[in-house]
Amino acid sequence: MYTIGILSDTHGLLREEVLAALNGCDAILHGGDINRQEILDRLEEIAPVYVVRGNNDKDWAEHLPVFLDINLFGLAIYMTHKKKDLPKDLSRYGLVVYGHSHRYDQKTAGDTLFLNSGSCGPRRFNQEITLALVTIRDDGHILELRRIDIPHAKPAPALSPEHDLKQDIKQVMQAVDKGKSVPEIAEELRMNPELVEQICRLYLTHPGVDADRIMAKMGL
């Protein structure tokens, strides 16, 4: 038997819980919106990675395919980032993977499993943080699909009125541009990881946003 880890929409964030869930996989599929090469490099340390380019994957990702047609362990797999871009006839595939919506979804049509593993990157409000593991039999058929849910962290503590949040946001943005992860930023700046994640999410998913706009979107 073989195990394939499936994730999407990391948006520059690779959680330790996600890495732990993927540990031991024989292959990893990423449905796009990766945001930086370092994410793929880290995943490659676990298993071979097969990935498609998302709408937020810009110049650095020009070499990545928009569509991917592969066969892993006898299972025919088709991948693209947006569900609306899927071809009409996918009946010859055992697994079809897509992302973009940040919502977990699975359905079966004939012998084909359609799967959106959701998002395990910076979360939007109370969205679920999910990925999936698929177990493949030696004959190439899917034996089991397992959804993995990552618990939300505790809410960030309230800040005192005199706290200079705008300066913190600017420092977080600079750290993200340097390719640093949420845990690294939180430790370096001595900030609550949940607050850092909220800032990162807004910065990564709203190109061109500045510190003032991030504060406004946070209701501050």
Secondary structure by P-SEA (a helix, b strand, c coil): cbbbbbcccccccccaaaaaaaccccbbbbccccccaaaaaaaaaccbbbbbbcccccccccccccccccccccbbbbbbccccccccccccccbbbbbcccbbbbbbcccbbbbccccccccccccccccbbbbbcccccccbbbbbbbbbcccccccccccaaaaaaaaaaaaaaacccaaaaaaaacccaaaaaaaaaaaaacccccaaaaaaaacc
